[in-house]
């Protein structure tokens, strides 16, 4: 019989993010369904989030939530972690922590409207001064321009209601196979 004694191995991320590589990009802190925090990979490389945490408060609050081992956030991609009763509706911190629980990114809010999100505009940019009633969980946030603008015929008025006791609306249709950025465009009568 042969016995091998191996030292205990700690789990470390294969390609961990450094400061500024992964940012808190959007979150819903007040929800009857689920709270969530979206992280955004600002780099051109896949990064391993193993051993990292999401936390609510530096001075206490809840226990930091561990990101599962083997979690890879794709280059330019998103990772969403869901919670229940973790973030406070009346204000809290949201922090992304490294394995030693040092903050890699953090933000604070003083209130949270049910089912609305706080978000960066564009992804990885500055925090919007107001909440969004259309969260973009796991997808690109609105704003910032610099996206792919439509050309003639790429976006068409597809349907509209012009006389309503509730609300008038206009539906636009993207005729292309690509996401298009409508920042700076208008609907006019």
C-alpha positions as CSV (number, residue, x, y, z in Angstrom):
1,X,0.0,0.0,0.0
2,X,1.2,3.4,-0.9
3,X,0.0,6.5,0.9
4,X,0.3,10.0,-0.5
5,X,0.1,13.0,1.7
6,X,-0.9,16.1,-0.1
7,X,-1.2,19.5,1.5
8,X,-4.7,20.9,1.6
9,X,-5.5,22.9,-1.5
10,X,-7.4,26.2,-1.3
11,X,-9.6,27.1,-4.2
12,X,-8.3,30.1,-6.1
13,X,-9.6,31.7,-9.2
14,X,-7.7,30.8,-12.4
15,X,-8.0,34.2,-13.9
16,X,-9.4,36.5,-11.2
17,X,-10.5,40.1,-11.8
18,X,-8.3,43.0,-10.7
19,X,-9.6,46.4,-9.5
20,X,-11.9,47.9,-12.2
21,X,-12.1,44.6,-14.2
22,X,-15.6,43.7,-12.9
23,X,-18.0,46.3,-11.8
24,X,-21.4,46.4,-10.1
25,X,-23.5,47.4,-13.1
26,X,-27.2,47.2,-12.1
27,X,-29.2,45.9,-9.1
28,X,-32.8,45.6,-7.9
29,X,-32.9,46.1,-4.1
30,X,-36.7,46.1,-3.6
31,X,-38.7,43.3,-5.1
32,X,-41.6,41.0,-4.3
33,X,-40.0,38.4,-6.6
34,X,-36.2,38.5,-6.1
35,X,-33.5,41.0,-5.4
36,X,-30.4,40.8,-7.7
37,X,-27.0,42.3,-8.4
38,X,-25.5,42.3,-11.9
39,X,-21.8,42.4,-12.4
40,X,-20.2,43.5,-15.7
41,X,-16.8,42.4,-17.1
42,X,-15.2,45.5,-18.5
43,X,-12.3,43.5,-20.0
44,X,-11.7,41.5,-23.2
45,X,-10.9,38.3,-21.2
46,X,-13.1,35.8,-19.4
47,X,-12.6,36.1,-15.7
48,X,-13.1,33.6,-12.8
49,X,-15.2,34.9,-9.9
50,X,-14.6,31.9,-7.7
51,X,-14.1,32.9,-4.1
52,X,-15.5,36.4,-4.6
53,X,-18.5,37.9,-2.7
54,X,-21.4,40.3,-2.9
55,X,-22.1,42.1,0.3
56,X,-24.5,44.8,1.5
57,X,-22.7,46.7,4.2
58,X,-19.1,47.3,5.3
59,X,-20.1,47.8,8.9
60,X,-22.3,44.7,9.4
61,X,-25.6,44.0,7.7
62,X,-26.0,40.6,6.2
63,X,-23.4,37.9,5.7
64,X,-21.5,38.3,2.5
65,X,-22.9,36.1,-0.3
66,X,-20.3,33.8,-1.9
67,X,-20.1,33.6,-5.6
68,X,-20.0,29.9,-6.5
69,X,-16.7,28.3,-7.4
70,X,-16.3,27.8,-11.1
71,X,-18.3,31.0,-12.0
72,X,-16.8,32.5,-15.2
73,X,-17.9,35.9,-16.4
74,X,-17.4,36.2,-20.1
75,X,-15.4,39.1,-21.7
76,X,-17.8,42.0,-21.9
77,X,-20.4,39.9,-20.3
78,X,-22.7,39.8,-17.2
79,X,-23.1,37.7,-14.1
80,X,-26.3,38.0,-12.1
81,X,-26.7,36.8,-8.5
82,X,-30.1,36.7,-6.9
83,X,-31.1,37.1,-3.3
84,X,-34.1,37.1,-1.0
85,X,-34.4,39.9,1.7
86,X,-30.7,40.8,1.5
87,X,-30.7,44.5,0.5
88,X,-32.7,47.1,2.5
89,X,-35.5,48.9,0.7
90,X,-34.8,52.2,2.5
91,X,-31.1,52.3,1.6
92,X,-27.9,50.2,1.8
93,X,-24.6,49.5,0.2
94,X,-23.8,47.0,-2.6
95,X,-20.3,45.8,-2.6
96,X,-18.3,43.4,-4.8
97,X,-15.5,41.8,-2.8
98,X,-12.4,39.8,-3.5
99,X,-11.6,36.5,-1.7
100,X,-10.0,38.4,1.2
101,X,-13.3,40.5,1.4
102,X,-11.6,43.7,0.2
103,X,-13.9,45.9,-1.9
104,X,-13.2,45.8,-5.6
105,X,-16.3,48.0,-6.3
106,X,-19.1,49.5,-4.2
107,X,-22.1,51.8,-4.4
108,X,-24.8,53.1,-2.1
109,X,-28.4,54.0,-2.4
110,X,-30.8,55.9,-0.1
111,X,-34.1,54.4,-1.4
112,X,-35.3,51.6,-3.7
113,X,-38.6,51.6,-5.5
114,X,-40.2,48.2,-5.9
115,X,-39.1,46.4,-9.1
116,X,-37.0,49.4,-10.3
117,X,-33.2,49.1,-10.7
118,X,-30.3,51.4,-10.1
119,X,-27.9,51.1,-13.1
120,X,-24.8,52.4,-14.8
121,X,-25.2,54.2,-18.1
122,X,-23.8,52.8,-20.3
123,X,-22.5,49.5,-19.0
124,X,-19.6,50.2,-16.7
125,X,-20.2,54.0,-16.9
126,X,-21.5,56.5,-14.4
127,X,-24.4,55.6,-12.1
128,X,-27.7,57.0,-13.4
129,X,-29.2,59.7,-11.0
130,X,-32.6,58.0,-11.2
131,X,-33.9,54.4,-11.0
132,X,-35.2,52.6,-14.1
133,X,-38.7,51.1,-14.3
134,X,-37.3,48.8,-17.0
135,X,-34.5,46.7,-15.5
136,X,-32.1,45.1,-18.0
137,X,-31.1,42.1,-15.9
138,X,-28.2,40.3,-17.7
139,X,-28.3,42.5,-20.7
140,X,-26.9,45.9,-21.8
141,X,-28.0,49.0,-19.9
142,X,-29.5,52.0,-21.7
143,X,-27.6,55.1,-22.5
144,X,-24.2,56.3,-23.4
145,X,-24.5,56.3,-27.1
146,X,-21.5,54.8,-28.8
147,X,-23.6,51.8,-29.7
148,X,-24.6,50.8,-33.2
149,X,-26.9,53.5,-34.6
150,X,-29.6,52.6,-37.1
151,X,-29.3,53.6,-40.8
152,X,-32.2,54.4,-43.2
153,X,-34.8,51.6,-43.1
154,X,-33.2,49.8,-40.1
155,X,-35.9,50.9,-37.7
156,X,-39.5,51.4,-38.8
157,X,-42.7,52.6,-37.2
158,X,-44.5,49.3,-36.9
159,X,-47.7,50.1,-35.0
160,X,-49.2,53.0,-33.0
161,X,-52.3,54.1,-31.1
162,X,-53.1,57.8,-31.6
163,X,-56.4,58.1,-29.8
164,X,-56.7,56.4,-26.4
165,X,-58.3,57.3,-23.0
166,X,-55.5,55.4,-21.3
167,X,-52.3,56.1,-23.3
168,X,-51.0,56.7,-26.8
169,X,-48.0,54.8,-27.9
170,X,-45.7,54.1,-30.9
171,X,-44.0,50.8,-31.6
172,X,-40.7,50.7,-33.4
173,X,-39.4,47.6,-35.2
174,X,-35.7,46.7,-35.8
175,X,-35.5,45.2,-39.3
176,X,-31.9,44.1,-38.8
177,X,-30.3,41.1,-37.1
178,X,-28.2,43.4,-34.8
179,X,-28.9,45.4,-31.6
180,X,-29.2,49.1,-32.5
181,X,-28.7,52.1,-30.2
182,X,-31.6,54.6,-30.4
183,X,-29.9,57.2,-28.0
184,X,-30.4,60.7,-29.4
185,X,-33.3,59.7,-31.7
186,X,-36.8,61.1,-31.4
187,X,-40.4,60.3,-32.1
188,X,-42.3,63.4,-33.3
189,X,-45.8,64.3,-34.5
